Amino acid sequence: MNMAATLEDVRFDVQGLVVAIAQDHLTRELLMVAYMTRESLIQTLETGLMTYWSRSRQRLWVKGATSGQLQEVRHVRLDCDGDALVFEVNQCGSGVCHTGATTCFHRNLMP
């Protein structure tokens, strides 16, 4: 079942944040998890470029603005509770993670 959602369906937490998961739209590989504010979500939807909220810097952050590792939005899904978003993206450049890895999920917790 596919149902349409609107910005009003997104449930931001008490800090005004919602979880944003970036997934490669071709491979379906999980790339990264970050947070968005209402403002960063709107900017993402308007520009088509992933714009997150940096909790450490307390400001908007366009992924790849300085590194060139842009994430172009292809599709957006909202979970059933409205408190998490999955963005299918076209990942530009060779890396996603600040470590240089192609995904932030490159470590195995259990063998």
N, C-alpha and C positions, 0 to 999 in steps of 0.2 A: 504494500500500500504506500503510495506517495502522496503526501499532503503538503500543500503550500503553507509556508510560514512567513511571518512578517517580522520586522524589527521589534514590534511590540511583544512578540512571543519570546524574545530572548530575556532570560532571567539573570540579571547581574547580581553578584553577591553584595554583602554589606559594604565592601570596599569599592563597589562599582565595577567589578571585574567579572569576566566570563572566560572560561578555558577555551583556547583556540588550538586545534590540532592541525598541523600541515601534513598532507599526504601527497606523494607524487601521483599525478593523475594518470600516468601511463603504467607504472610498475606497481602502484598501490602501496609502496614502501612508506612506512611512517617516517617523517623527516624530523619533526620537532613539535614541542608543546610550549606554548607561551600564553600570555593573557591579553585580553582586549578590554578597552573601555567602550562605552557607547560611541564616543568620538572616533576612536581608532577603527571600530567596526564600520561606521558610516564612511570614513575616509577610504577604507579598503573596498567597500562596495562601490563607491564613486570612482575611484582611480583604477581598480582592478589589480592593485599591488598590495601585498600583505603589509599591513601597518599594525604593529603591536603596541602594547603599553609596556614600557620598561619599568619594572618595579624598583630596580636599583637606582635608576637615573630619574625616576618620576617624570617621564616625558614620553611622547609618541616616538615610535621607532619604525621607520620604513625598512623592512628587511632588505639588505643589500644596497642601501643608498650609498654607503661608502665602500663596501667590498665588491660590489657588482654582482653579488649572489642573490639577485632579485627573485621574488616568488610571484608569478602571475597567476591570478585566480581563474580557475576554469569552472568550478562548481562549489556550492556551499550547502552543507546539510546541518540542521539543528537537531539535537537529540530530543527524545520524548519528554524529558523534564524541562527542556529549554535552557539548561545551564552548561552546555558544551557545544561547540561548533567544530565541524570537520571541514577543512578547506582542501579541495583537490586543486593542486597547483602545478604549474610548469616551473620547475626549479631551474633558473638560469645560473650558469657557472658550474664549477666542479665541486663545491662544498656547501654544506649547510651549517654544520657545527662550528663553533668558535675554535675547535681543535683542528679544523681542516678536514674532518671526516665528512663523508657524503650524507650522513644522517647523525642526529644526536643519539640515536638508539643503536650504538655500535658496541656496547659492552654487554656480555652475558653475565647475569647474576649467578646462575647455577650452571654447572657444566653439562 
